[in-house]
Amino acid sequence: MGSRKRRTVKPQRKTKTVEGKCPKCITIVRFNVSGPVGDEIYECKGCLTKYHVDEL
Ligand SMILES: [Zn+2]
């Protein structure tokens, strides 16, 4: 008894991914999204190129 395991807190770093067309891969790929809202950095999982949200 007394197992106080009520911490179901998930780590705050869930990686957001979106699908999009990479200018380099010229295909639909998934991007890792990081950075603040409105200033996101999209990292192509195919070629690992990073794009600012304004570049896509
Ligand atoms: Zn790419």
N, CA, C, O and the ligand as a Tripos MOL2 file, in Angstrom:
@<TRIPOS>MOLECULE
protein
  225   223    57     0     0
PROTEIN
NO_CHARGES

@<TRIPOS>ATOM
      1 N           0.8380   -1.2070    0.0000 N.3       1 MET1
      2 CA          0.0000    0.0000    0.0000 C.3       1 MET1
      3 C           0.8720    1.2550    0.0000 C.2       1 MET1
      4 O           2.1000    1.1890    0.0470 O.2       1 MET1
      5 N           0.2270    2.3370   -0.0510 N.am      2 GLY2
      6 CA          0.9500    3.5960    0.0410 C.3       2 GLY2
      7 C           1.8160    3.8980   -1.1600 C.2       2 GLY2
      8 O           2.7670    4.6720   -1.0590 O.2       2 GLY2
      9 N           1.5080    3.3090   -2.2780 N.am      3 SER3
     10 CA          2.2820    3.7120   -3.4490 C.3       3 SER3
     11 C           1.6340    4.9420   -4.0660 C.2       3 SER3
     12 O           0.6080    4.8710   -4.7420 O.2       3 SER3
     13 N           2.2610    6.0410   -3.8090 N.am      4 ARG4
     14 CA          1.6550    7.2880   -4.2510 C.3       4 ARG4
     15 C           2.2070    7.6770   -5.6110 C.2       4 ARG4
     16 O           2.9750    8.6300   -5.7460 O.2       4 ARG4
     17 N           1.8090    6.9410   -6.5790 N.am      5 LYS5
     18 CA          2.3200    7.2390   -7.9210 C.3       5 LYS5
     19 C           1.2450    7.8940   -8.7630 C.2       5 LYS5
     20 O           0.6980    7.3050   -9.6960 O.2       5 LYS5
     21 N           0.9720    9.0930   -8.4110 N.am      6 ARG6
     22 CA         -0.0850    9.7670   -9.1590 C.3       6 ARG6
     23 C           0.4810   10.8530  -10.0660 C.2       6 ARG6
     24 O          -0.2140   11.8020  -10.4280 O.2       6 ARG6
     25 N           1.7020   10.7070  -10.4140 N.am      7 ARG7
     26 CA          2.2810   11.7360  -11.2790 C.3       7 ARG7
     27 C           2.2460   11.2750  -12.7270 C.2       7 ARG7
     28 O           3.1660   10.6180  -13.2140 O.2       7 ARG7
     29 N           1.2050   11.6210  -13.3740 N.am      8 THR8
     30 CA          1.0910   11.2690  -14.7860 C.3       8 THR8
     31 C           1.4550   12.4820  -15.6470 C.2       8 THR8
     32 O           0.9350   12.6860  -16.7430 O.2       8 THR8
     33 N           2.3550   13.2550  -15.1030 N.am      9 VAL9
     34 CA          2.7520   14.4640  -15.8220 C.3       9 VAL9
     35 C           3.6770   14.0950  -16.9690 C.2       9 VAL9
     36 O           4.7360   13.4970  -16.7800 O.2       9 VAL9
     37 N           3.2500   14.4630  -18.1350 N.am     10 LYS10
     38 CA          4.0830   14.1640  -19.2860 C.3      10 LYS10
     39 C           5.1100   15.2760  -19.5040 C.2      10 LYS10
     40 O           4.8430   16.4450  -19.2270 O.2      10 LYS10
     41 N           6.2450   14.9090  -19.9870 N.am     11 PRO11
     42 CA          7.2510   15.9360  -20.2740 C.3      11 PRO11
     43 C           6.7430   16.9570  -21.2740 C.2      11 PRO11
     44 O           6.0010   16.6270  -22.1990 O.2      11 PRO11
     45 N           7.1460   18.1880  -21.0770 N.am     12 GLN12
     46 CA          6.5980   19.2940  -21.8460 C.3      12 GLN12
     47 C           7.1590   19.3980  -23.2560 C.2      12 GLN12
     48 O           6.8310   20.3310  -23.9890 O.2      12 GLN12
     49 N           7.9870   18.4640  -23.6310 N.am     13 ARG13
     50 CA          8.6160   18.6490  -24.9410 C.3      13 ARG13
     51 C           8.0670   17.6740  -25.9680 C.2      13 ARG13
     52 O           8.8010   16.8660  -26.5360 O.2      13 ARG13
     53 N           6.8010   17.7610  -26.1890 N.am     14 LYS14
     54 CA          6.2380   16.9580  -27.2580 C.3      14 LYS14
     55 C           6.5640   17.6300  -28.5880 C.2      14 LYS14
     56 O           6.2280   18.7910  -28.8210 O.2      14 LYS14
     57 N           7.2040   16.8920  -29.4210 N.am     15 THR15
     58 CA          7.6310   17.4560  -30.6870 C.3      15 THR15
     59 C           6.4510   17.5360  -31.6340 C.2      15 THR15
     60 O           5.7910   16.5400  -31.9310 O.2      15 THR15
     61 N           6.2110   18.7260  -32.0880 N.am     16 LYS16
     62 CA          5.1090   18.9280  -33.0090 C.3      16 LYS16
     63 C           5.6050   18.6650  -34.4230 C.2      16 LYS16
     64 O           6.6790   19.1210  -34.8150 O.2      16 LYS16
     65 N           4.8230   17.9400  -35.1650 N.am     17 THR17
     66 CA          5.1940   17.7100  -36.5530 C.3      17 THR17
     67 C           4.0190   18.0670  -37.4470 C.2      17 THR17
     68 O           2.8540   17.9070  -37.0840 O.2      17 THR17
     69 N           4.3630   18.5480  -38.6050 N.am     18 VAL18
     70 CA          3.3360   18.8510  -39.5950 C.3      18 VAL18
     71 C           3.7830   18.2910  -40.9310 C.2      18 VAL18
     72 O           4.9730   18.0960  -41.1830 O.2      18 VAL18
     73 N           2.8140   18.0410  -41.7680 N.am     19 GLU19
     74 CA          3.1330   17.6200  -43.1220 C.3      19 GLU19
     75 C           3.1800   18.8360  -44.0200 C.2      19 GLU19
     76 O           2.3940   19.7730  -43.8810 O.2      19 GLU19
     77 N           4.1060   18.7960  -44.9300 N.am     20 GLY20
     78 CA          4.2000   19.9090  -45.8590 C.3      20 GLY20
     79 C           5.1210   19.5540  -46.9980 C.2      20 GLY20
     80 O           5.7660   18.5060  -47.0190 O.2      20 GLY20
     81 N           5.1540   20.4710  -47.9450 N.am     21 LYS21
     82 CA          6.0020   20.2340  -49.1030 C.3      21 LYS21
     83 C           7.3350   20.9270  -48.8860 C.2      21 LYS21
     84 O           7.4060   22.1410  -48.6920 O.2      21 LYS21
     85 N           8.3800   20.1310  -48.9230 N.am     22 CYS22
     86 CA          9.7120   20.6770  -48.7400 C.3      22 CYS22
     87 C          10.2360   21.1880  -50.0720 C.2      22 CYS22
     88 O          10.1930   20.4740  -51.0730 O.2      22 CYS22
     89 N          10.7310   22.4210  -50.0890 N.am     23 PRO23
     90 CA         11.2590   22.9840  -51.3450 C.3      23 PRO23
     91 C          12.4330   22.1870  -51.8990 C.2      23 PRO23
     92 O          12.6690   22.1860  -53.1070 O.2      23 PRO23
     93 N          13.1550   21.5240  -51.0410 N.am     24 LYS24
     94 CA         14.3180   20.7700  -51.4910 C.3      24 LYS24
     95 C          13.9390   19.3610  -51.9230 C.2      24 LYS24
     96 O          14.3490   18.8920  -52.9850 O.2      24 LYS24
     97 N          13.1660   18.7080  -51.1020 N.am     25 CYS25
     98 CA         12.7850   17.3250  -51.4030 C.3      25 CYS25
     99 C          11.7370   17.2690  -52.5170 C.2      25 CYS25
    100 O          11.5640   16.2440  -53.1760 O.2      25 CYS25
    101 N          11.0510   18.3810  -52.7100 N.am     26 ILE26
    102 CA          9.9860   18.4680  -53.7130 C.3      26 ILE26
    103 C           8.9790   17.3390  -53.5420 C.2      26 ILE26
    104 O           8.4970   16.7490  -54.5090 O.2      26 ILE26
    105 N           8.6890   17.0700  -52.3220 N.am     27 THR27
    106 CA          7.6850   16.0640  -52.0240 C.3      27 THR27
    107 C           7.0750   16.3880  -50.6710 C.2      27 THR27
    108 O           7.5650   17.2440  -49.9330 O.2      27 THR27
    109 N           6.0060   15.6910  -50.3680 N.am     28 ILE28
    110 CA          5.3810   15.8950  -49.0690 C.3      28 ILE28
    111 C           6.2000   15.1690  -48.0070 C.2      28 ILE28
    112 O           6.4160   13.9590  -48.0800 O.2      28 ILE28
    113 N           6.6400   15.9250  -47.0370 N.am     29 VAL29
    114 CA          7.4410   15.3530  -45.9630 C.3      29 VAL29
    115 C           6.8490   15.8030  -44.6320 C.2      29 VAL29
    116 O           5.8790   16.5600  -44.5820 O.2      29 VAL29
    117 N           7.4460   15.3270  -43.5860 N.am     30 ARG30
    118 CA          7.0560   15.8030  -42.2640 C.3      30 ARG30
    119 C           8.1120   16.7600  -41.7500 C.2      30 ARG30
    120 O           9.3120   16.5630  -41.9410 O.2      30 ARG30
    121 N           7.6390   17.7830  -41.1040 N.am     31 PHE31
    122 CA          8.5420   18.7590  -40.5100 C.3      31 PHE31
    123 C           8.4240   18.6960  -38.9930 C.2      31 PHE31
    124 O           7.3330   18.5790  -38.4340 O.2      31 PHE31
    125 N           9.5690   18.7770  -38.3540 N.am     32 ASN32
    126 CA          9.5680   19.0350  -36.9240 C.3      32 ASN32
    127 C           9.3700   20.5250  -36.7190 C.2      32 ASN32
    128 O          10.0540   21.3440  -37.3330 O.2      32 ASN32
    129 N           8.4480   20.8660  -35.8680 N.am     33 VAL33
    130 CA          8.1610   22.2700  -35.6360 C.3      33 VAL33
    131 C           8.6870   22.6620  -34.2710 C.2      33 VAL33
    132 O           8.4010   22.0000  -33.2740 O.2      33 VAL33
    133 N           9.4490   23.7310  -34.2260 N.am     34 SER34
    134 CA          9.9260   24.2430  -32.9580 C.3      34 SER34
    135 C           9.8710   25.7640  -32.9980 C.2      34 SER34
    136 O           9.6490   26.3700  -34.0460 O.2      34 SER34
    137 N          10.0740   26.3440  -31.8700 N.am     35 GLY35
    138 CA         10.0710   27.7960  -31.7980 C.3      35 GLY35
    139 C           8.7200   28.3200  -31.3650 C.2      35 GLY35
    140 O           7.7420   27.5740  -31.3300 O.2      35 GLY35
    141 N           8.6580   29.6020  -31.0350 N.am     36 PRO36
    142 CA          7.4250   30.2140  -30.5620 C.3      36 PRO36
    143 C           6.3870   30.3390  -31.6690 C.2      36 PRO36
    144 O           6.7130   30.3350  -32.8560 O.2      36 PRO36
    145 N           5.1560   30.4490  -31.2600 N.am     37 VAL37
    146 CA          4.0670   30.5590  -32.2270 C.3      37 VAL37
    147 C           4.2310   31.8240  -33.0550 C.2      37 VAL37
    148 O           4.4670   32.9090  -32.5220 O.2      37 VAL37
    149 N           4.1050   31.6700  -34.3430 N.am     38 GLY38
    150 CA          4.2620   32.8020  -35.2460 C.3      38 GLY38
    151 C           5.6940   32.9730  -35.7210 C.2      38 GLY38
    152 O           5.9740   33.7400  -36.6430 O.2      38 GLY38
    153 N           6.5880   32.2510  -35.0790 N.am     39 ASP39
    154 CA          8.0070   32.3480  -35.4360 C.3      39 ASP39
    155 C           8.6110   30.9540  -35.4820 C.2      39 ASP39
    156 O           9.7530   30.7330  -35.0790 O.2      39 ASP39
    157 N           7.8160   30.0230  -35.9840 N.am     40 GLU40
    158 CA          8.2130   28.6240  -35.9330 C.3      40 GLU40
    159 C           9.3450   28.3100  -36.9050 C.2      40 GLU40
    160 O           9.5030   28.9300  -37.9570 O.2      40 GLU40
    161 N          10.1140   27.3240  -36.4960 N.am     41 ILE41
    162 CA         11.1400   26.7780  -37.3680 C.3      41 ILE41
    163 C          10.6930   25.3840  -37.7790 C.2      41 ILE41
    164 O          10.3860   24.5420  -36.9350 O.2      41 ILE41
    165 N          10.6610   25.1530  -39.0740 N.am     42 TYR42
    166 CA         10.2690   23.8580  -39.5950 C.3      42 TYR42
    167 C          11.5100   23.1280  -40.0610 C.2      42 TYR42
    168 O          12.2620   23.6280  -40.8980 O.2      42 TYR42
    169 N          11.7180   21.9490  -39.5170 N.am     43 GLU43
    170 CA         12.8710   21.1680  -39.9180 C.3      43 GLU43
    171 C          12.4030   19.9550  -40.7010 C.2      43 GLU43
    172 O          11.6870   19.1010  -40.1780 O.2      43 GLU43
    173 N          12.8100   19.8880  -41.9520 N.am     44 CYS44
    174 CA         12.4210   18.7850  -42.8160 C.3      44 CYS44
    175 C          13.0610   17.5040  -42.3240 C.2      44 CYS44
    176 O          14.2640   17.4640  -42.0630 O.2      44 CYS44
    177 N          12.2650   16.4640  -42.1960 N.am     45 LYS45
    178 CA         12.8190   15.2000  -41.7330 C.3      45 LYS45
    179 C          13.5380   14.4650  -42.8470 C.2      45 LYS45
    180 O          14.2570   13.4980  -42.5970 O.2      45 LYS45
    181 N          13.3480   14.9170  -44.0650 N.am     46 GLY46
    182 CA         14.0020   14.2670  -45.1810 C.3      46 GLY46
    183 C          15.4260   14.7500  -45.3650 C.2      46 GLY46
    184 O          16.3660   13.9550  -45.3620 O.2      46 GLY46
    185 N          15.5840   16.0710  -45.5270 N.am     47 CYS47
    186 CA         16.9040   16.6200  -45.8090 C.3      47 CYS47
    187 C          17.4610   17.3960  -44.6210 C.2      47 CYS47
    188 O          18.5770   17.9140  -44.6770 O.2      47 CYS47
    189 N          16.6800   17.4740  -43.5510 N.am     48 LEU48
    190 CA         17.1050   18.1310  -42.3120 C.3      48 LEU48
    191 C          17.3880   19.6200  -42.4870 C.2      48 LEU48
    192 O          18.0800   20.2310  -41.6730 O.2      48 LEU48
    193 N          16.8540   20.1860  -43.5410 N.am     49 THR49
    194 CA         16.9800   21.6270  -43.7230 C.3      49 THR49
    195 C          15.9470   22.3320  -42.8610 C.2      49 THR49
    196 O          14.8060   21.8870  -42.7380 O.2      49 THR49
    197 N          16.3640   23.4220  -42.2750 N.am     50 LYS50
    198 CA         15.4460   24.1860  -41.4390 C.3      50 LYS50
    199 C          14.9290   25.3930  -42.1990 C.2      50 LYS50
    200 O          15.6740   26.1060  -42.8730 O.2      50 LYS50
    201 N          13.6490   25.5910  -42.0690 N.am     51 TYR51
    202 CA         13.0140   26.7280  -42.7240 C.3      51 TYR51
    203 C          12.2520   27.5380  -41.6900 C.2      51 TYR51
    204 O          11.6410   26.9980  -40.7680 O.2      51 TYR51
    205 N          12.3050   28.8370  -41.8710 N.am     52 HIS52
    206 CA         11.4510   29.6740  -41.0560 C.3      52 HIS52
    207 C          10.0270   29.5720  -41.6020 C.2      52 HIS52
    208 O           9.8220   29.3000  -42.7850 O.2      52 HIS52
    209 N           9.0820   29.7860  -40.7550 N.am     53 VAL53
    210 CA          7.6930   29.6600  -41.1530 C.3      53 VAL53
    211 C           7.3590   30.5500  -42.3410 C.2      53 VAL53
    212 O           6.4810   30.2200  -43.1390 O.2      53 VAL53
    213 N           8.0530   31.6720  -42.4610 N.am     54 ASP54
    214 CA          7.8180   32.5870  -43.5660 C.3      54 ASP54
    215 C           8.3390   32.0590  -44.9040 C.2      54 ASP54
    216 O           7.9270   32.5320  -45.9630 O.2      54 ASP54
    217 N           9.2270   31.0980  -44.8570 N.am     55 GLU55
    218 CA          9.8470   30.6140  -46.0910 C.3      55 GLU55
    219 C           9.0320   29.5290  -46.7750 C.2      55 GLU55
    220 O           9.2950   29.1670  -47.9220 O.2      55 GLU55
    221 N           8.0690   29.0280  -46.0780 N.am     56 LEU56
    222 CA          7.3110   27.9240  -46.6550 C.3      56 LEU56
    223 C           5.9740   28.4090  -47.2160 C.2      56 LEU56
    224 O           5.2000   27.6100  -47.7440 O.2      56 LEU56
    225 ZN         13.5020   18.3260  -47.3700 Zn       57 ZN57
@<TRIPOS>BOND
     1     1     2 1
     2     2     3 1
     3     3     4 2
     4     3     5 am
     5     5     6 1
     6     6     7 1
     7     7     8 2
     8     7     9 am
     9     9    10 1
    10    10    11 1
    11    11    12 2
    12    11    13 am
    13    13    14 1
    14    14    15 1
    15    15    16 2
    16    15    17 am
    17    17    18 1
    18    18    19 1
    19    19    20 2
    20    19    21 am
    21    21    22 1
    22    22    23 1
    23    23    24 2
    24    23    25 am
    25    25    26 1
    26    26    27 1
    27    27    28 2
    28    27    29 am
    29    29    30 1
    30    30    31 1
    31    31    32 2
    32    31    33 am
    33    33    34 1
    34    34    35 1
    35    35    36 2
    36    35    37 am
    37    37    38 1
    38    38    39 1
    39    39    40 2
    40    39    41 am
    41    41    42 1
    42    42    43 1
    43    43    44 2
    44    43    45 am
    45    45    46 1
    46    46    47 1
    47    47    48 2
    48    47    49 am
    49    49    50 1
    50    50    51 1
    51    51    52 2
    52    51    53 am
    53    53    54 1
    54    54    55 1
    55    55    56 2
    56    55    57 am
    57    57    58 1
    58    58    59 1
    59    59    60 2
    60    59    61 am
    61    61    62 1
    62    62    63 1
    63    63    64 2
    64    63    65 am
    65    65    66 1
    66    66    67 1
    67    67    68 2
    68    67    69 am
    69    69    70 1
    70    70    71 1
    71    71    72 2
    72    71    73 am
    73    73    74 1
    74    74    75 1
    75    75    76 2
    76    75    77 am
    77    77    78 1
    78    78    79 1
    79    79    80 2
    80    79    81 am
    81    81    82 1
    82    82    83 1
    83    83    84 2
    84    83    85 am
    85    85    86 1
    86    86    87 1
    87    87    88 2
    88    87    89 am
    89    89    90 1
    90    90    91 1
    91    91    92 2
    92    91    93 am
    93    93    94 1
    94    94    95 1
    95    95    96 2
    96    95    97 am
    97    97    98 1
    98    98    99 1
    99    99   100 2
   100    99   101 am
   101   101   102 1
   102   102   103 1
   103   103   104 2
   104   103   105 am
   105   105   106 1
   106   106   107 1
   107   107   108 2
   108   107   109 am
   109   109   110 1
   110   110   111 1
   111   111   112 2
   112   111   113 am
   113   113   114 1
   114   114   115 1
   115   115   116 2
   116   115   117 am
   117   117   118 1
   118   118   119 1
   119   119   120 2
   120   119   121 am
   121   121   122 1
   122   122   123 1
   123   123   124 2
   124   123   125 am
   125   125   126 1
   126   126   127 1
   127   127   128 2
   128   127   129 am
   129   129   130 1
   130   130   131 1
   131   131   132 2
   132   131   133 am
   133   133   134 1
   134   134   135 1
   135   135   136 2
   136   135   137 am
   137   137   138 1
   138   138   139 1
   139   139   140 2
   140   139   141 am
   141   141   142 1
   142   142   143 1
   143   143   144 2
   144   143   145 am
   145   145   146 1
   146   146   147 1
   147   147   148 2
   148   147   149 am
   149   149   150 1
   150   150   151 1
   151   151   152 2
   152   151   153 am
   153   153   154 1
   154   154   155 1
   155   155   156 2
   156   155   157 am
   157   157   158 1
   158   158   159 1
   159   159   160 2
   160   159   161 am
   161   161   162 1
   162   162   163 1
   163   163   164 2
   164   163   165 am
   165   165   166 1
   166   166   167 1
   167   167   168 2
   168   167   169 am
   169   169   170 1
   170   170   171 1
   171   171   172 2
   172   171   173 am
   173   173   174 1
   174   174   175 1
   175   175   176 2
   176   175   177 am
   177   177   178 1
   178   178   179 1
   179   179   180 2
   180   179   181 am
   181   181   182 1
   182   182   183 1
   183   183   184 2
   184   183   185 am
   185   185   186 1
   186   186   187 1
   187   187   188 2
   188   187   189 am
   189   189   190 1
   190   190   191 1
   191   191   192 2
   192   191   193 am
   193   193   194 1
   194   194   195 1
   195   195   196 2
   196   195   197 am
   197   197   198 1
   198   198   199 1
   199   199   200 2
   200   199   201 am
   201   201   202 1
   202   202   203 1
   203   203   204 2
   204   203   205 am
   205   205   206 1
   206   206   207 1
   207   207   208 2
   208   207   209 am
   209   209   210 1
   210   210   211 1
   211   211   212 2
   212   211   213 am
   213   213   214 1
   214   214   215 1
   215   215   216 2
   216   215   217 am
   217   217   218 1
   218   218   219 1
   219   219   220 2
   220   219   221 am
   221   221   222 1
   222   222   223 1
   223   223   224 2
@<TRIPOS>SUBSTRUCTURE
     1 MET1         2 RESIDUE 1 A MET
     2 GLY2         6 RESIDUE 1 A GLY
     3 SER3        10 RESIDUE 1 A SER
     4 ARG4        14 RESIDUE 1 A ARG
     5 LYS5        18 RESIDUE 1 A LYS
     6 ARG6        22 RESIDUE 1 A ARG
     7 ARG7        26 RESIDUE 1 A ARG
     8 THR8        30 RESIDUE 1 A THR
     9 VAL9        34 RESIDUE 1 A VAL
    10 LYS10       38 RESIDUE 1 A LYS
    11 PRO11       42 RESIDUE 1 A PRO
    12 GLN12       46 RESIDUE 1 A GLN
    13 ARG13       50 RESIDUE 1 A ARG
    14 LYS14       54 RESIDUE 1 A LYS
    15 THR15       58 RESIDUE 1 A THR
    16 LYS16       62 RESIDUE 1 A LYS
    17 THR17       66 RESIDUE 1 A THR
    18 VAL18       70 RESIDUE 1 A VAL
    19 GLU19       74 RESIDUE 1 A GLU
    20 GLY20       78 RESIDUE 1 A GLY
    21 LYS21       82 RESIDUE 1 A LYS
    22 CYS22       86 RESIDUE 1 A CYS
    23 PRO23       90 RESIDUE 1 A PRO
    24 LYS24       94 RESIDUE 1 A LYS
    25 CYS25       98 RESIDUE 1 A CYS
    26 ILE26      102 RESIDUE 1 A ILE
    27 THR27      106 RESIDUE 1 A THR
    28 ILE28      110 RESIDUE 1 A ILE
    29 VAL29      114 RESIDUE 1 A VAL
    30 ARG30      118 RESIDUE 1 A ARG
    31 PHE31      122 RESIDUE 1 A PHE
    32 ASN32      126 RESIDUE 1 A ASN
    33 VAL33      130 RESIDUE 1 A VAL
    34 SER34      134 RESIDUE 1 A SER
    35 GLY35      138 RESIDUE 1 A GLY
    36 PRO36      142 RESIDUE 1 A PRO
    37 VAL37      146 RESIDUE 1 A VAL
    38 GLY38      150 RESIDUE 1 A GLY
    39 ASP39      154 RESIDUE 1 A ASP
    40 GLU40      158 RESIDUE 1 A GLU
    41 ILE41      162 RESIDUE 1 A ILE
    42 TYR42      166 RESIDUE 1 A TYR
    43 GLU43      170 RESIDUE 1 A GLU
    44 CYS44      174 RESIDUE 1 A CYS
    45 LYS45      178 RESIDUE 1 A LYS
    46 GLY46      182 RESIDUE 1 A GLY
    47 CYS47      186 RESIDUE 1 A CYS
    48 LEU48      190 RESIDUE 1 A LEU
    49 THR49      194 RESIDUE 1 A THR
    50 LYS50      198 RESIDUE 1 A LYS
    51 TYR51      202 RESIDUE 1 A TYR
    52 HIS52      206 RESIDUE 1 A HIS
    53 VAL53      210 RESIDUE 1 A VAL
    54 ASP54      214 RESIDUE 1 A ASP
    55 GLU55      218 RESIDUE 1 A GLU
    56 LEU56      222 RESIDUE 1 A LEU
    57 ZN57       225 GROUP 0 **** ****
